[in-house]
Amino acid sequence: MKRVCAFLLSAVMVSALAGCGAKPSDDPEASATEPQTTQTQTTQAETIAADVNDRLDKALTDARFEGIVQISKGGSVIYQYAQGDDDNGKPLTIDASMPIGSVSKQFCAACILFLCEQNVLSVEDTLDKYYPDYKHGKELTVKNLLNMSSGLRNYLELVEPSMFGEDEWENTTAITKTIFEQEFRFEPGKDYEYSNSNYFLLAQIVEKASGIAYHKFLREQFFEPLGMTHTGFVEEIAKDTAWASALSAEELKKDYFYLPGLTKGAGDVVSNAEDMDKWMRGLSGGKILSAEGFRQMTENVNPNSAEEYGYGLWHMTYGGVGHVGQIPPSFGAVDYLNTERDVYLFAVSNTGRGMSTVQDIPQTLLSVLLEQ
């Protein structure tokens, strides 16, 4: 329960999310509770046996999972699953782009480590370097933000939708002011508490240190070099739904998280299975950071964190790392990287059950795949 609650993008302002079972079959004679036929396939070389594929399908069916799952191993996609409908009532396809919530935090952490490797900043920098007027600036470091040891309150528990409009600068200014008006929950560096405020501020530090807008930085340094052509940001969807066609106009009106800057650095990325595989392999394979930079992300964990939270990643089952996230009211996602076993997994769901429907997917599927 601790982990489920900790990683909600908002634990206070979001109403209870409605749970959904499997959607009915298109067959008019089928039972109303009968699941649709799943879209599963392997690409490139067939690297798992048919019976293992069937067991993976069954594990997801038993979990009543609706959404998208992809697993790659040894440089090939070995398993894909698409079940349910998108927000427009059309069957989900494996290439659909959807919000990934707090999975976005690893992108922000990678920006910081990238700039560290360019000698532009250091994780030991204190916040007064970037926020000279912040009264506690000398007490906090960039590292405190990265590993959730800052003691900063979660801004999503403090703000009201009425505070925000369509101007990103005004929105981020209001949020920053709100964060800095609060006192610490604990002495920085002495405890652990998950807070979206940490990564919201880190995104701004990327801008201040690089002189480049955060989203432009991500595109130029990460998305474009890796060929991530189906990846963007939540506030862009309303302007151009073509690249994220799984979302409807009605969905975009449901929540203020889609306003400019509201989830910046903390939960702003929209992506699909193919692009997330490119990202995970690029991040862990030396295309984004050096081996030392990736090691820091995964091993410099907060010693007070039960989840062993590092820099935008926490330790997960079978020796892997990853993150979960959600964008209310509909989306939950998880990614999983295991460089030792060369296994990469991504899952996303739009059923409104949030992280509860995705957080156990790595354990559920890898127990089948790795213990056959």
C-alpha positions as CSV (number, residue, x, y, z in Angstrom):
1,M,0.0,0.0,0.0
2,K,2.9,2.3,0.7
3,R,4.2,2.1,-2.8
4,V,0.7,2.5,-4.4
5,C,0.0,5.6,-2.5
6,A,3.4,7.1,-2.8
7,F,3.5,7.2,-6.6
8,L,0.1,8.7,-7.3
9,L,0.5,12.0,-9.2
10,S,-2.2,13.3,-6.9
11,A,-3.5,11.7,-3.7
12,V,-5.7,14.6,-2.6
13,M,-7.2,16.3,-5.6
14,V,-8.2,13.3,-7.8
15,S,-11.5,11.6,-7.1
16,A,-11.6,7.8,-6.8
17,L,-10.9,6.2,-10.1
18,A,-13.5,3.8,-11.4
19,G,-12.3,0.2,-11.9
20,C,-13.1,-1.6,-15.1
21,G,-13.1,-5.2,-16.0
22,A,-12.5,-6.6,-19.5
23,K,-14.6,-5.0,-22.2
24,P,-17.2,-7.1,-24.0
25,S,-16.4,-9.0,-27.2
26,D,-17.4,-7.6,-30.6
27,D,-19.2,-10.9,-31.1
28,P,-22.9,-10.1,-30.5
29,E,-23.5,-13.7,-29.2
30,A,-20.6,-13.6,-26.7
31,S,-21.1,-13.0,-23.1
32,A,-21.0,-9.3,-21.9
33,T,-18.1,-10.2,-19.7
34,E,-16.1,-12.3,-22.2
35,P,-12.8,-10.6,-23.0
36,Q,-11.9,-9.6,-26.6
37,T,-9.4,-11.7,-28.5
38,T,-6.0,-10.3,-27.6
39,Q,-3.7,-9.0,-30.2
40,T,-0.4,-10.8,-29.5
41,Q,2.6,-11.2,-31.7
42,T,6.4,-11.6,-31.7
43,T,8.6,-9.7,-34.2
44,Q,11.9,-10.5,-35.7
45,A,13.2,-13.9,-34.5
46,E,10.8,-16.0,-32.5
47,T,12.6,-16.3,-29.2
48,I,9.9,-17.7,-26.9
49,A,8.0,-20.9,-27.3
50,A,4.3,-20.8,-28.2
51,D,3.4,-22.3,-24.8
52,V,5.3,-19.5,-23.0
53,N,3.5,-16.9,-25.2
54,D,0.2,-18.5,-24.2
55,R,1.1,-18.5,-20.5
56,L,1.9,-14.8,-20.7
57,D,-1.5,-14.1,-22.4
58,K,-3.2,-16.1,-19.7
59,A,-1.4,-14.2,-16.9
60,L,-2.7,-10.9,-18.3
61,T,-6.2,-12.3,-18.9
62,D,-6.3,-13.6,-15.3
63,A,-5.2,-10.2,-14.1
64,R,-8.0,-8.7,-16.2
65,F,-5.5,-6.4,-17.7
66,E,-6.6,-4.0,-20.5
67,G,-3.9,-2.0,-22.3
68,I,-0.6,-2.5,-24.0
69,V,2.4,-4.7,-23.1
70,Q,5.7,-5.2,-24.9
71,I,8.7,-7.2,-23.9
72,S,12.1,-7.2,-25.7
73,K,15.1,-9.4,-25.1
74,G,18.3,-9.9,-27.0
75,G,17.6,-7.0,-29.3
76,S,14.3,-8.4,-30.5
77,V,10.7,-7.8,-29.5
78,I,9.6,-11.2,-28.1
79,Y,6.1,-10.4,-26.9
80,Q,3.3,-7.9,-27.5
81,Y,-0.2,-7.6,-26.2
82,A,-3.0,-5.2,-26.9
83,Q,-6.4,-5.6,-25.3
84,G,-9.4,-3.2,-25.0
85,D,-10.4,0.0,-26.6
86,D,-8.8,3.5,-26.8
87,D,-10.7,6.6,-25.7
88,N,-12.3,6.9,-29.1
89,G,-13.9,3.5,-28.8
90,K,-11.5,1.8,-31.3
91,P,-9.5,-1.3,-30.5
92,L,-6.2,-0.5,-29.0
93,T,-3.2,-1.2,-31.2
94,I,0.4,-1.9,-30.1
95,D,1.6,1.4,-31.5
96,A,-0.8,3.7,-29.5
97,S,0.8,6.6,-27.6
98,M,-0.5,7.3,-24.2
99,P,0.5,9.3,-21.1
100,I,3.0,7.5,-18.9
101,G,2.8,9.7,-15.8
102,S,5.6,9.4,-13.3
103,V,7.6,7.1,-15.6
104,S,8.6,10.5,-17.0
105,K,10.8,11.2,-14.0
106,Q,13.6,9.0,-15.4
107,F,13.8,11.3,-18.5
108,C,14.2,14.3,-16.1
109,A,16.9,12.5,-14.1
110,A,18.7,11.6,-17.3
111,C,18.8,15.3,-18.3
112,I,20.5,16.2,-15.0
113,L,23.1,13.4,-15.3
114,F,23.6,14.4,-19.0
115,L,24.4,17.9,-17.9
116,C,26.6,16.6,-15.1
117,E,28.7,14.7,-17.7
118,Q,29.0,18.0,-19.7
119,N,30.3,19.7,-16.5
120,V,27.4,22.1,-16.6
121,L,26.1,21.2,-13.2
122,S,26.7,18.9,-10.3
123,V,24.3,16.8,-8.1
124,E,26.0,18.5,-5.2
125,D,24.9,21.9,-6.3
126,T,22.7,23.6,-3.7
127,L,19.5,25.1,-4.9
128,D,20.5,28.7,-4.1
129,K,22.6,28.5,-7.3
130,Y,19.4,28.2,-9.3
131,Y,16.9,29.9,-7.0
132,P,18.9,32.6,-5.2
133,D,15.8,34.0,-3.5
134,Y,14.7,30.7,-2.0
135,K,15.2,31.0,1.8
136,H,16.2,27.3,2.1
137,G,18.2,27.2,-1.0
138,K,21.5,26.5,0.8
139,E,20.0,23.6,2.6
140,L,19.0,21.5,-0.4
141,T,21.1,19.9,-3.1
142,V,20.2,18.6,-6.6
143,K,20.8,15.1,-5.3
144,N,18.2,15.6,-2.6
145,L,15.7,16.3,-5.3
146,L,16.8,13.3,-7.4
147,N,16.5,10.7,-4.7
148,M,13.5,12.1,-2.9
149,S,15.3,13.1,0.2
150,S,14.5,16.8,0.1
151,G,11.6,17.0,2.5
152,L,9.6,19.2,0.1
153,R,5.9,18.9,0.2
154,N,4.1,17.5,-2.9
155,Y,2.8,20.5,-4.8
156,L,-0.2,18.5,-6.1
157,E,-1.5,18.3,-2.6
158,L,-1.2,22.1,-2.2
159,V,-2.6,23.7,-5.5
160,E,-6.1,24.2,-6.8
161,P,-7.2,23.9,-10.5
162,S,-8.4,27.5,-10.3
163,M,-4.8,28.6,-10.1
164,F,-4.0,27.6,-13.6
165,G,-4.6,28.7,-17.2
166,E,-3.0,28.2,-20.6
167,D,0.3,30.0,-20.0
168,E,3.1,27.7,-19.0
169,W,5.3,30.4,-17.4
170,E,2.4,31.6,-15.2
171,N,1.6,28.1,-14.2
172,T,5.1,27.1,-13.3
173,T,5.7,30.3,-11.5
174,A,2.6,29.8,-9.3
175,I,3.7,26.2,-8.5
176,T,7.2,27.2,-7.7
177,K,6.0,29.9,-5.4
178,T,3.7,27.4,-3.6
179,I,6.5,24.9,-3.1
180,F,8.9,27.5,-1.7
181,E,6.3,28.9,0.7
182,Q,6.2,25.5,2.6
183,E,8.5,24.3,5.4
184,F,10.3,21.0,5.1
185,R,8.5,17.8,6.0
186,F,11.9,16.6,7.4
187,E,15.5,17.7,7.4
188,P,16.9,17.3,3.9
189,G,19.0,14.2,3.4
190,K,17.6,12.5,6.6
191,D,14.6,10.7,5.3
192,Y,12.6,9.7,2.2
193,E,9.2,10.8,0.9
194,Y,8.0,10.7,-2.7
195,S,7.2,14.2,-3.9
196,N,6.4,15.5,-7.4
197,S,7.9,18.8,-6.3
198,N,11.4,17.4,-6.6
199,Y,11.2,16.6,-10.3
200,F,9.1,19.7,-11.1
201,L,12.1,21.8,-9.8
202,L,14.6,19.6,-11.5
203,A,13.0,20.3,-14.9
204,Q,13.4,24.0,-14.2
205,I,17.1,23.5,-13.2
206,V,17.7,21.8,-16.6
207,E,16.3,24.9,-18.2
208,K,18.4,27.3,-16.0
209,A,21.6,25.3,-16.4
210,S,21.3,24.6,-20.2
211,G,19.5,27.8,-21.3
212,I,17.1,25.6,-23.3
213,A,13.4,25.0,-22.7
214,Y,13.0,21.6,-21.0
215,H,10.8,20.0,-23.6
216,K,13.1,21.2,-26.4
217,F,16.0,19.8,-24.5
218,L,14.4,16.4,-24.3
219,R,13.6,16.4,-27.9
220,E,17.0,17.5,-29.2
221,Q,19.1,15.4,-26.8
222,F,17.0,12.3,-26.4
223,F,13.9,11.8,-28.6
224,E,15.4,12.8,-31.9
225,P,18.7,10.9,-31.6
226,L,16.9,7.8,-30.5
227,G,14.3,8.0,-33.2
228,M,11.4,8.4,-30.8
229,T,8.9,9.7,-33.3
230,H,5.7,8.8,-31.3
231,T,6.8,10.6,-28.1
232,G,5.7,14.1,-26.9
233,F,4.1,15.8,-23.9
234,V,0.7,15.9,-22.4
235,E,-0.1,19.5,-23.1
236,E,0.6,19.1,-26.8
237,I,-2.1,16.5,-27.4
238,A,-4.9,19.0,-27.6
239,K,-3.0,20.9,-30.3
240,D,-2.2,17.9,-32.4
241,T,-3.9,14.6,-31.6
242,A,-2.6,12.8,-34.7
243,W,0.4,11.4,-33.0
244,A,-1.6,10.4,-29.9
245,S,-4.8,9.3,-31.5
246,A,-5.7,6.9,-28.7
247,L,-6.9,10.0,-26.7
248,S,-10.1,11.7,-27.4
249,A,-11.0,15.4,-27.1
250,E,-13.3,14.6,-24.2
251,E,-10.5,12.9,-22.3
252,L,-8.4,16.1,-22.5
253,K,-11.1,18.1,-20.9
254,K,-11.4,15.8,-17.9
255,D,-8.4,17.0,-15.9
256,Y,-6.2,20.0,-15.5
257,F,-3.1,17.9,-15.7
258,Y,-3.1,18.5,-19.5
259,L,-2.5,22.3,-19.0
260,P,0.9,23.6,-19.9
261,G,3.6,23.1,-17.3
262,L,1.4,21.3,-14.7
263,T,3.3,18.0,-14.8
264,K,6.6,19.3,-16.1
265,G,9.5,17.0,-15.2
266,A,7.2,14.9,-12.9
267,G,4.7,13.3,-15.3
268,D,4.6,15.0,-18.7
269,V,5.7,12.4,-21.3
270,V,3.4,10.7,-23.7
271,S,4.9,7.7,-25.6
272,N,4.3,4.2,-27.0
273,A,5.8,0.7,-26.7
274,E,8.3,1.0,-29.6
275,D,9.6,4.4,-28.4
276,M,9.9,3.3,-24.8
277,D,11.9,0.3,-25.9
278,K,14.2,2.6,-27.7
279,W,14.4,4.8,-24.6
280,M,15.2,2.0,-22.2
281,R,17.8,0.5,-24.4
282,G,19.3,3.9,-25.2
283,L,19.5,4.9,-21.6
284,S,21.1,1.7,-20.4
285,G,23.2,1.1,-23.5
286,G,25.4,4.2,-23.6
287,K,23.4,6.2,-26.1
288,I,22.3,8.8,-23.6
289,L,24.7,8.6,-20.7
290,S,28.0,6.9,-20.0
291,A,27.9,3.6,-18.1
292,E,28.9,5.6,-15.0
293,G,26.0,8.0,-15.5
294,F,23.5,5.1,-15.7
295,R,25.1,3.4,-12.7
296,Q,24.5,6.6,-10.7
297,M,20.9,6.7,-11.7
298,T,20.4,3.1,-10.5
299,E,22.8,2.8,-7.6
300,N,22.8,6.2,-5.8
301,V,19.6,5.3,-3.9
302,N,18.1,7.0,-0.9
303,P,19.2,4.8,2.0
304,N,15.9,5.6,3.8
305,S,13.7,4.4,0.9
306,A,12.2,0.9,1.2
307,E,11.9,0.9,-2.6
308,E,15.6,1.8,-3.0
309,Y,14.7,4.9,-5.0
310,G,17.6,6.2,-7.0
311,Y,17.5,9.0,-9.6
312,G,14.1,8.6,-11.3
313,L,14.3,4.8,-11.0
314,W,13.8,2.3,-8.2
315,H,14.9,-1.3,-7.8
316,M,12.4,-3.8,-9.0
317,T,11.9,-7.6,-9.3
318,Y,14.6,-9.9,-10.7
319,G,17.3,-7.3,-10.3
320,G,15.8,-4.8,-12.6
321,V,15.0,-1.1,-12.2
322,G,12.0,1.0,-13.4
323,H,9.2,3.2,-12.4
324,V,5.4,3.3,-12.3
325,G,3.1,6.3,-12.9
326,Q,-0.3,7.6,-13.7
327,I,-2.1,10.5,-15.2
328,P,-5.6,10.7,-13.8
329,P,-8.3,9.9,-14.5
330,S,-7.4,7.2,-17.0
331,F,-3.8,6.2,-17.5
332,G,-1.3,4.0,-15.6
333,A,2.1,2.9,-16.9
334,V,5.2,1.0,-15.9
335,D,8.7,0.4,-17.5
336,Y,11.3,-2.2,-16.5
337,L,15.0,-2.4,-17.4
338,N,17.2,-5.4,-16.7
339,T,20.6,-5.0,-18.3
340,E,22.0,-8.2,-16.8
341,R,19.2,-10.3,-18.3
342,D,18.8,-8.0,-21.3
343,V,15.0,-7.8,-20.7
344,Y,13.0,-4.6,-21.2
345,L,9.3,-4.3,-20.5
346,F,6.7,-1.6,-20.9
347,A,3.0,-1.6,-20.1
348,V,0.4,1.1,-20.2
349,S,-3.4,1.0,-19.4
350,N,-6.2,3.4,-20.0
351,T,-8.9,1.8,-17.9
352,G,-9.0,4.3,-15.1
353,R,-7.5,1.9,-12.5
354,G,-4.3,3.8,-12.5
355,M,-1.1,2.2,-11.2
356,S,-3.0,-0.6,-9.5
357,T,-3.4,-2.3,-12.9
358,V,0.2,-2.0,-14.0
359,Q,2.5,-2.1,-11.0
360,D,2.6,-5.9,-10.7
361,I,2.9,-6.5,-14.4
362,P,6.7,-7.0,-14.4
363,Q,6.6,-9.6,-11.6
364,T,3.6,-11.3,-13.1
365,L,5.1,-11.7,-16.6
366,L,8.8,-12.2,-15.7
367,S,7.9,-15.0,-13.4
368,V,6.6,-16.8,-16.5
369,L,9.3,-15.6,-18.9
370,L,12.4,-16.1,-16.7
371,E,11.4,-19.2,-14.8
372,Q,10.3,-21.4,-17.7
